[in-house]
Amino acid sequence: MLLVGLVLNATLGWSWADPIAALVIAAIAVKEGRDAWQGTGCCAPTSATVAPSAAAGADACGCRSGHDHRT
């Protein structure tokens, strides 16, 4: 995203493209921070987590295919 804003600014002279890219990056950072604060945005194993079985179709986080890693 950052590179897109910089390239548009440098090649086409769109001085507004770089600040728009920064706002998009800031929005993504806020969302990721909120998810991390709530503990829903990562796949951190807990002490109660047992290694998932490949036969059960689970990934490394214990999530079945087609499901996200949120609890």
ROLUM-975147 format. One line per field, with one value per residue: z, y, x of N, C-alpha, C, O in turn; residue number from 1; chain; residue in one letter. Coordinates in steps of 0.1 Angstrom, whole numbers, plus 2048, in hexadecimal, padded with zeros to 3 digits. Atoms other than C-alpha are relative to their C-alpha. Layout:
nc3 Z/... .
nc2 Y/... .
nc1 X/... .
cac3 Z/... .
cac2 Y/... .
cac1 X/... .
cc3 Z/... .
cc2 Y/... .
cc1 X/... .
oc3 Z/... .
oc2 Y/... .
oc1 X/... .
num NUM/... .
cadena A/... .
residuo A/... .
END
This chain:
nc3 800/7FF/80D/80A/7FE/805/80F/806/7FD/808/80E/805/7F9/7F7/7F3/7F6/7FF/7F4/7F4/800/7FC/7F1/7F9/801/7F8/7F2/7FD/7FF/7F3/7F5/800/7FB/7F1/7F9/800/7F7/7F2/7FC/801/80B/80D/801/7FF/7F5/7F9/7F1/7F9/801/80E/803/80E/808/808/80E/804/7FD/809/7F9/804/7F4/7F5/7FB/807/80B/80D/803/7F4/7FD/7F4/7F5/7F7 .
nc2 7F4/7F4/7FF/7FB/7F2/7FA/800/7F7/7F3/7FD/801/7F9/7F3/800/7FE/805/80F/804/7FF/80A/80C/800/803/80E/808/7FE/807/80E/801/7FF/80C/80A/7FE/803/80F/805/7FC/809/80D/807/7FE/808/80F/803/80C/7FF/80C/80B/804/80C/800/805/80B/7FE/808/7F8/7F5/7F3/7FA/7FF/7F9/808/7FC/809/7F8/7F8/7F8/7F7/803/7F9/809 .
nc1 808/7F7/7F9/80A/802/7F3/7FF/80A/7FC/7F4/802/80B/801/80C/7FA/809/800/7F8/807/80B/7FA/7FD/80D/803/7F6/804/80C/7FD/7F8/80A/807/7F8/7FE/80D/801/7F6/804/80B/7FB/806/7FA/7F4/801/7F7/804/801/7FB/80A/800/7F9/7FC/80B/7FF/801/80C/80C/801/7FD/7F3/7F6/807/80B/80C/803/7FF/80C/803/7F5/7F9/806/807 .
cac3 800/809/7E8/7D4/7E4/7DE/7BA/7B2/7C3/7B0/78E/78A/7A2/7B7/7D7/7E9/7E2/7FD/819/80F/810/833/83E/831/842/863/860/85B/879/88F/885/88B/8AD/8B7/8AD/8C0/8DF/8DE/8D7/8B7/89C/8A3/8A4/8C6/8D5/8FA/913/90E/8E8/8DD/8BC/8A1/88E/869/865/874/859/872/86A/882/896/89B/884/86C/847/83D/860/86A/888/89E/8BD .
cac2 800/818/811/817/839/842/837/849/868/866/85C/86D/88A/880/890/883/85E/85C/869/852/835/83F/840/81E/810/821/812/7EF/7F5/7FF/7E0/7C9/7D9/7D6/7B1/7AB/7BD/7A7/788/77F/788/76E/749/748/726/723/709/6F6/6F4/6D1/6CB/6C8/6A9/6AA/68F/6A7/6C1/6DB/6F3/6FC/712/6F7/708/6F2/6FC/717/727/746/746/75A/74B .
cac1 800/81C/82E/80E/809/82E/82D/80D/81B/83D/830/80F/814/7F6/801/7E2/7EA/805/7F0/7D3/7EA/7F5/7D1/7CB/7EA/7DF/7BC/7CB/7E3/7C5/7B2/7CF/7D6/7B1/7B2/7D2/7C4/7A5/7BA/7A7/7BF/7DA/7E0/7F2/7F1/7E7/7F3/7D2/7D8/7DF/7F1/7D6/7D1/7D8/7BD/7A4/7AB/7B8/7D4/7F1/7D9/7C0/7A7/794/797/77F/780/794/7AB/794/786 .
cc3 800/7F2/7F5/802/7FC/7F1/7F9/802/7F6/7F1/7FA/807/809/80E/80B/802/80C/80D/801/803/80F/808/800/809/80F/803/802/80D/80C/801/805/80F/808/801/809/80E/804/800/7F5/7F3/7FE/802/80B/807/80F/806/7FE/7F2/7FE/7F1/7F7/7F8/7F1/7FA/802/7F7/806/7FB/80D/80C/806/7FA/7F5/7F3/7FE/80C/802/80E/80C/809/804 .
cc2 80C/802/805/80F/808/801/809/80F/804/800/809/80E/801/801/7FB/7F0/7FB/801/7F6/7F3/7FF/7FE/7F2/7F7/802/7F9/7F1/7FE/800/7F3/7F5/802/7FD/7F1/7FA/803/7F6/7F1/7F8/800/7F7/7F2/7FC/7F4/802/7F3/7F4/7FB/7F3/800/7FB/7F4/803/7F8/808/80C/80D/805/801/807/7F8/804/7F6/809/807/809/80A/7FC/807/7F7/806 .
cc1 809/807/7F6/7FE/80D/801/7F7/804/80C/7FD/7F5/7FE/7F4/805/7F6/801/808/7F9/7F4/805/804/7F4/7FC/809/7FC/7F3/803/808/7F6/7F8/808/803/7F4/7FF/80A/7FC/7F5/804/7F9/807/80C/7FD/809/7FB/800/806/7F6/7FF/807/803/7F4/803/7FF/7F4/7F3/7FE/803/80D/808/7F9/7F5/7F2/7FD/800/7F3/7FD/80C/806/7FB/7F9/7F2 .
oc3 7F9/7EE/7ED/7F8/7F5/7EC/7F0/7F9/7F1/7EA/7F0/803/80C/815/817/80B/812/815/80C/80B/815/812/809/80F/817/80E/80B/814/815/80C/80E/816/813/80B/810/817/810/805/7F5/7EA/7F4/806/809/80C/815/7FE/7FF/7EF/802/7E9/7FA/7F4/7EE/7F0/7FB/7F7/801/7F8/817/817/810/7FE/7ED/7F4/801/80B/800/815/817/805/80B .
oc2 816/80E/80D/816/812/80B/810/817/80F/809/80F/816/80C/7F8/7F9/7EB/7F1/7F8/7F1/7EB/7F4/7F7/7EC/7EE/7F9/7F3/7EA/7F4/7F9/7EE/7ED/7F8/7F7/7EB/7F0/7FA/7F2/7E8/7EB/7F9/7F8/7EE/7F3/7F3/80A/7E9/7E9/7F1/7F1/806/7F0/7F3/809/7FD/805/813/818/7FD/7FB/806/7FC/7FF/7F3/815/802/811/806/7F3/808/7ED/800 .
oc1 806/807/7FA/7FE/80B/805/7FA/802/80C/802/7F7/7F6/7EF/808/7FB/7FB/805/7FA/7F1/7FF/802/7F4/7F7/804/7FD/7F2/7FD/805/7F8/7F6/803/803/7F5/7FB/806/7FE/7F5/7FD/7FA/803/813/7F2/812/7F0/808/808/7FA/7F8/813/7FB/7EF/80F/7F5/7EE/7E9/7F4/7FE/816/805/7FE/7EF/7E8/806/7FF/7E8/7F3/817/801/801/7F3/7EB .
num 1/2/3/4/5/6/7/8/9/10/11/12/13/14/15/16/17/18/19/20/21/22/23/24/25/26/27/28/29/30/31/32/33/34/35/36/37/38/39/40/41/42/43/44/45/46/47/48/49/50/51/52/53/54/55/56/57/58/59/60/61/62/63/64/65/66/67/68/69/70/71 .
cadena A/A/A/A/A/A/A/A/A/A/A/A/A/A/A/A/A/A/A/A/A/A/A/A/A/A/A/A/A/A/A/A/A/A/A/A/A/A/A/A/A/A/A/A/A/A/A/A/A/A/A/A/A/A/A/A/A/A/A/A/A/A/A/A/A/A/A/A/A/A/A .
residuo M/L/L/V/G/L/V/L/N/A/T/L/G/W/S/W/A/D/P/I/A/A/L/V/I/A/A/I/A/V/K/E/G/R/D/A/W/Q/G/T/G/C/C/A/P/T/S/A/T/V/A/P/S/A/A/A/G/A/D/A/C/G/C/R/S/G/H/D/H/R/T .
END
